Amino acid sequence: MASPIAEPAVVTEPLRLYSYWRSSAAYRVRIGLGLKKLPYETVPVHLIRDGGEQHSEAFREANPQELVPVLQHGARLYRQSMAILEYLDETWPTPPLLPALARDRARARALAQTIACDIHPLNNLRVLQYLEHEWNAPQPERDEWVRHWITKGFTAFEALLDDNPATGEFCEGDAPTIADCCLVPQVYNARRFGVDMERWPTIARIERACLALPAFDAARPERQPDCPEAQRA
């Protein structure tokens, strides 16, 4: 099923995104594709059903890490959401996901990596499954694990935003960047686990500004073709 993105850019070879509706890493890439107005086909990979379709032999050929997202552009496959976003930015430079100045690019990347490298990995599905299956951690303890690391990470992220005059309507300036592509999915995860976002007003403000844009709105998990009907409300 094609993604609901208007005014597509010129794509000479088809784009396919191997995705799961609730994967925050795939969510980042959907936002990037939307900001670039790139038409793409969603190939659902269900991370829970039958033990996880990402562990199938067929998908391991696409990504030996057994993780989504994977972007297929023509005959080539691209892995890792951050690398995919930079590939999109280099291949279709307008609108940019990274600022023009080196110092601003460094800050946008640092903010993005604060989430993608420090916060998100600790509440990733495979980590929670390991806590459940290998350590027998019950659901309340797993949920508290997630809340702890998101809270610690967002407290630092809020300070990084408040401590820099480059923070504008978005994380870096007044146009969305790779940092916002990472922030919005992580806020979605925080709300899933009952984290009160009101303690971080700058993050909450930026999320609202992002979700007002069509690209962010179309990328929401509940708008994806593989989202269960019960979760679409």
Secondary structure, DSSP 8 states (H G I E B T S, - for coil): -B---SS----SS-EEEEE-TT-HHHHHHHHHHHHTT---EEEE--SSGGG-GGGSHHHHHH-TT--S-EEEETTEEEESHHHHHHHHHHHS-SS-SS-SSHHHHHHHHHHHHIIIIIIGGGG-HHHHHHHHHTT---HHHHHHHHHHHHHHHHHHHHHHHHT-TTB-SSSSBTS--HHHHHHHHHHHHHHHTT--GGG-HHHHHHHHHHHTSHHHHHHSGGGSTTS-GGG--
